[in-house]
Amino acid sequence: MNVVLFVAGLAVVTYLLRLAGVSTAARGGRDGRRSLFTALLPVALLAAVVAVQAAPGGRPAAHLVVAAAVAGVAARRLGFLPAMLLGTAAGALVTIGEFI
């Protein structure tokens, strides 16, 4: 039950952060720092949750390290979604390689 409440709370916080970004843009405020902050805060929240879950014993698995590295490099050139898809594919390939 705690996990359900945690995920529901994260969903509400992420929704409110996205709503803040939309409302800031609707007001015509083009302050670069504020719009960058509201755009990146949900991503940072998601990354924090994933990081805690990825290394429960203190040492992350090899496929998660590869996935994070590929996604980080891809994010420099691509958007968020393509970077996450490439990272997921790289992690899956490493996992498949461990089973072969």
C-alpha positions in Angstrom: 0.0 0.0 0.0 2.9 2.4 0.7 4.2 1.9 -2.8 0.8 2.9 -4.3 0.7 6.0 -2.2 4.2 6.9 -3.1 3.6 6.5 -6.8 0.3 8.4 -6.5 2.2 11.2 -4.7 4.8 11.3 -7.4 2.2 11.5 -10.1 0.5 14.5 -8.4 3.8 16.3 -7.9 4.8 15.7 -11.5 1.4 16.9 -12.7 1.6 20.1 -10.6 5.1 20.8 -11.9 3.9 20.3 -15.5 0.9 22.6 -14.8 3.3 25.2 -13.4 5.3 25.1 -16.6 2.2 25.5 -18.8 0.8 28.3 -16.7 4.1 30.1 -16.8 4.3 29.8 -20.6 0.6 31.0 -20.9 1.4 34.1 -18.9 4.0 35.0 -21.5 6.8 34.8 -19.0 9.9 33.9 -21.1 12.3 34.0 -18.2 14.9 31.4 -19.3 15.8 30.2 -15.8 12.2 29.7 -14.7 11.1 27.8 -17.8 14.2 25.7 -17.7 13.6 24.9 -14.1 10.0 23.9 -14.6 11.0 21.8 -17.7 13.7 19.9 -15.9 12.4 19.4 -12.4 10.1 16.4 -13.4 13.0 14.8 -15.1 15.1 15.2 -12.0 12.3 13.8 -9.9 12.1 10.7 -12.1 15.8 10.2 -12.1 16.0 10.4 -8.3 13.3 7.7 -8.0 15.0 5.5 -10.5 18.4 5.9 -8.9 17.1 4.8 -5.5 15.4 1.7 -7.1 18.3 0.8 -9.4 20.9 0.2 -6.7 19.2 -1.1 -3.6 22.3 -2.8 -2.4 24.6 0.1 -3.1 26.0 -1.3 -6.3 24.1 -0.8 -9.6 23.8 -3.7 -12.1 25.9 -3.5 -15.2 22.9 -3.1 -17.6 21.7 -0.1 -15.6 25.1 1.6 -15.8 25.2 1.1 -19.5 21.6 2.3 -20.0 22.3 5.4 -18.0 25.5 6.2 -19.9 23.9 5.7 -23.3 20.8 7.8 -22.3 23.1 10.5 -20.9 25.2 10.7 -24.1 22.1 10.6 -26.3 20.3 13.3 -24.3 23.0 15.8 -25.4 21.9 15.4 -29.0 18.3 14.1 -28.9 15.3 14.8 -26.8 14.3 13.1 -23.6 12.1 10.4 -25.1 14.6 9.2 -27.8 17.4 9.2 -25.2 15.4 7.0 -22.8 14.5 4.6 -25.7 18.1 4.3 -26.7 19.2 3.8 -23.0 16.5 1.1 -22.6 17.6 -0.7 -25.7 21.3 -0.6 -24.6 20.4 -2.0 -21.2 18.3 -4.7 -22.8 21.2 -5.7 -25.0 23.6 -5.9 -22.1 21.0 -8.0 -20.2 20.6 -10.4 -23.2 24.4 -10.6 -23.5 24.6 -11.8 -19.9 22.2 -14.7 -20.6 24.0 -15.8 -23.7 
